[in-house]
Amino acid sequence: MFASPWLAALAIFTMRLTGIALDTLRTLLVMRGHKGWAWLAAFAQAFLFVIALTWVVSGLEHPLVIIGYALGYATGGVVGIQLERRLGLGHVHLRIISPRRGAALAARLREAGFAFTEVPASGRDGTVDLINCGVVQKQVPHVLEIVDDVDPDAFVTAEVIRPMRRGIWRASIGGRS
């Protein structure tokens, strides 16, 4: 396999890290309806898994290969989540509750080109504005920047969603952009 157990451990670590990162992305791609990309990620992940496992089994006399496998597996999930955030796959529903500056916040979001629904609501301390805003995940930081600038006291939650119909969104149906 390799002349050095250290090289073998490094190669196995790299394969498992890549494979688990791909598996994390594949799961997210399936949930968001990206069938072709999910298939490709699954193929690559399975290919890397078989090679890494073969190398681990053939090098069991060296504990480093087992450690490389375990470290790659553990690190791959974290890397997969970071990749997904950087790629900005999918759509997010932001629920923004503004206790005092809802109208100003709505005006700034409108100026920035975001579509949303504004609803007057009642909270624990009285009237609030509820803004429901659906965006592509890559746009979330921009919306949060506007919220922080206009109303730092606003309460914001986010949910990953899969749009079913276009409406005013610039997104396509079925979660594919």
N, C-alpha and C positions, 0 to 999 in steps of 0.2 A: 504494500500500500504506500507508505511513506517511509523514508529513511529515519525520520525523527518523530517520536510521539508528539512533540510540540507542534510540528507542522500538521500532523494528522488532526490534532485537537483543534487547531486554528481553522483548518478546512471544514471540519465537521461543525464547529461553532458558526462559521459563516453560512454554511448550507442551512442549518436549523434556523438561524436568525432570519435569513431570507425567506425560507419556507413558511415559518410561522407568521412573519409580517404579511406575506402573500395570503395566507389563510385568513388572517384578520381582515384584510382588504376584501377578499372573496366574500366573506360573510356579509360585509357591508354592501358590496355590490349586488349580491343576491337580494338583500332586503330592499334595495332601491331600484330593482328591475333592470340592471345592466347585465343581461344574460351572457353576451359574447365575452365581455371582459371577465366576468365571473368564471366562465369556462376556461379561459386562458390562464387565469390565476390558479385555478384548481389543478390544471395540467402541470404547470410549473412546480407548484407546491408538492404534488405527488411524486414527480420526477426527482426533486431534491430530497424528499423524504426517503425514498428507496435507496438512493446512493448513500446518504448519510447513515442510514441504519445498517446497510451492508458493511460500511467501513467501521462502524462501532462494533458490530458483532465479530468482525475479523480482527479487531484489535483490543479485545476485552482484557488482555493481560496488562494493558497500560491504562491505569485509572484516568489519565489525562483525557483520553478520548471520551470517556463517560462524562467527565466534568465539562468538556467542550460541548457535548450534546446538550446537557442540562442548561448550561449558561446560554447557549444559542436559543434554546426553546424559551427560556424565561425572558430574554432580551427581545426576542422577535415580536412578542405581543405588544410591548411598549413601543417598539419601532413602528409596528403596523398602525397603532393608534395615532402616532405623530404623523405618519405619512398621510393617513386619511384626513387629518386636520389641515395639513399643508395643501393637499389636492383639492380640498373643499368640495367633496362629492355630496350631492344631494341638496335637499331643501329643508329649511327650518322655519317653524312657526314661532315668532317672538310675541310674547304677551307682555306688554308694557303697561304698568299701572303707575300713573302720575298723580300724586296727591294735590299738586298746585299748578303745574305748568303744562297741562295736557294740550291746551290750544296752541301754545308756542311750540311745543314738541311736534304736534301734528303739522304745523306750518313748515317747520324745518325739514321734516321727513318728506313732505310733499315737494318742497323746493329741490331736494336731493333726488327726486324721481321715484321714491318708493311708494308702492301701493299698499293701502292698509284700510282697516275699518276702525272708526273711532266710535266708542260707545260710552255714554255717561253711566257711571256705576256708583254703588254705595259701598264704602269700606267701613272699617271699625270706627274711624274718626270723622266720618262724613262722606261727602261727595268726592269722587275721584274720576279720572278719565282712564278708560281702558282702551288701549290701542292694540289691535291684532294685526300683525304684519308678517306676511309670508315672503321669505327671501331665499335666494341661493346661498348656500352656506358660506361661500367666499365673501358675501356682502355683510355677514354678521358683524365683523369688527367695525365696519363703517357705520352701521346703525347704532352700535353701542357707543361709538365715539360721539355721535350726535346726541344720544340720550345723556351721556355724561356731561356734555357741554351745556345742554339746555336744562336738564333736571337731574342733578346728581342724586337726588333722593328717590328717584323712580325705582320701582321694583320690576325686575325683568326676569322672565323665565323663557326657556327655549325647549322646543320639542322637535325631533327629527320627524319629518312628514314625507308622504309620497303623494304629490298632487295628482288628482284624478281628472280634472278639467282645467283648461287654461284660465278662463276668466280674464282679468286684466294683466295677469302675470306674463313675464317674458319667458316662462319655463314651458317646456313641452310636456305633453301628457305621459304618464307612466314613469316619471322620475328620471327620464333621460334628458340631458341638456344638449 
